[in-house]
Amino acid sequence: MATQQSKAHHVGEWAALRCTSLEIAEAIFEVANYDERLAEQIWAQQGSDDVLIRAFNKTEDDVLTWDNKVVERKNV
C-alpha cells in the first residue's frame, strides 16, 4: 500500500502532467478515494463542485487551474 508521502508525490506529478493545480489534483484523488481511473474520469469532466470546494479549502489562493483553465474562487 502506498504511503502518504508516495501518494503526495504521485499526485504532484499527476497534476503537473495535466496542467492542474496541486490542490485540485489532491481534491480529485480524495473524491476518487485514490482510484486513478476514477480520478482521471473526474478530471476529464472539468468542473466537479465537490472537487472545487475541497480544493479551495486547501489554499488561500483565489485562482486555481484545471487543465490550464482558470477557476476563480468567487465562481465556486
Rosetta blueprint (number, residue, H / E / L):
1 M L
2 A L
3 T L
4 Q H
5 Q H
6 S H
7 K H
8 A H
9 H H
10 H H
11 V H
12 G H
13 E H
14 W H
15 A H
16 A H
17 L H
18 R L
19 C L
20 T L
21 S L
22 L H
23 E H
24 I H
25 A H
26 E H
27 A H
28 I H
29 F H
30 E H
31 V H
32 A L
33 N L
34 Y L
35 D L
36 E H
37 R H
38 L H
39 A H
40 E H
41 Q H
42 I H
43 W H
44 A H
45 Q H
46 Q L
47 G L
48 S L
49 D H
50 D H
51 V H
52 L H
53 I H
54 R H
55 A H
56 F H
57 N H
58 K L
59 T L
60 E L
61 D L
62 D L
63 V E
64 L E
65 T E
66 W E
67 D L
68 N L
69 K E
70 V E
71 V E
72 E E
73 R H
74 K H
75 N H
76 V L
